[in-house]
């Protein structure tokens, strides 16, 4: 099933709400947007996130995007996010979206 413009805009809006010094996983964003897979969020972030805090969206294990790892971790560290062994400390930095089942 194709991703609708409304879904793209919802993902963009959710990513825009992730506060400074916090992160969300692709799965967190997908769940908050009602998407069936985090891969859709990854696709949106690759194609339409230049004006968003893209660096605040990471993999489920706290790992940054491989091709942007150095830059992403640097940006997160500048925001005060705790990074250990190339991974974000999700317990300390994970953002929970309001009005979601886990929120």
Secondary structure as the mmCIF struct_conf table of DSSP 4:
data_model
#
loop_
_struct_conf.conf_type_id
_struct_conf.id
_struct_conf.beg_label_comp_id
_struct_conf.beg_label_asym_id
_struct_conf.beg_label_seq_id
_struct_conf.end_label_comp_id
_struct_conf.end_label_asym_id
_struct_conf.end_label_seq_id
HELX_LH_PP_P HELX_LH_PP_P1 UNK A 2 UNK A 4
HELX_RH_AL_P HELX_RH_AL_P1 UNK A 5 UNK A 16
TURN_TY1_P TURN_TY1_P1 UNK A 17 UNK A 17
BEND BEND1 UNK A 18 UNK A 18
HELX_LH_PP_P HELX_LH_PP_P2 UNK A 19 UNK A 19
TURN_TY1_P TURN_TY1_P2 UNK A 20 UNK A 21
STRN STRN1 UNK A 23 UNK A 23
STRN STRN2 UNK A 24 UNK A 25
HELX_RH_AL_P HELX_RH_AL_P2 UNK A 26 UNK A 33
TURN_TY1_P TURN_TY1_P3 UNK A 34 UNK A 34
BEND BEND2 UNK A 36 UNK A 36
HELX_RH_AL_P HELX_RH_AL_P3 UNK A 38 UNK A 47
BEND BEND3 UNK A 48 UNK A 48
TURN_TY1_P TURN_TY1_P4 UNK A 50 UNK A 53
HELX_RH_3T_P HELX_RH_3T_P1 UNK A 54 UNK A 56
STRN STRN3 UNK A 57 UNK A 58
TURN_TY1_P TURN_TY1_P5 UNK A 60 UNK A 61
BEND BEND4 UNK A 62 UNK A 62
STRN STRN4 UNK A 63 UNK A 63
HELX_LH_PP_P HELX_LH_PP_P3 UNK A 64 UNK A 65
HELX_RH_3T_P HELX_RH_3T_P2 UNK A 66 UNK A 68
HELX_RH_AL_P HELX_RH_AL_P4 UNK A 69 UNK A 78
TURN_TY1_P TURN_TY1_P6 UNK A 79 UNK A 80
STRN STRN5 UNK A 83 UNK A 84
TURN_TY1_P TURN_TY1_P7 UNK A 85 UNK A 86
STRN STRN6 UNK A 87 UNK A 88
HELX_RH_AL_P HELX_RH_AL_P5 UNK A 90 UNK A 93
STRN STRN7 UNK A 94 UNK A 94
TURN_TY1_P TURN_TY1_P8 UNK A 98 UNK A 99
BEND BEND5 UNK A 100 UNK A 100
TURN_TY1_P TURN_TY1_P9 UNK A 101 UNK A 102
#
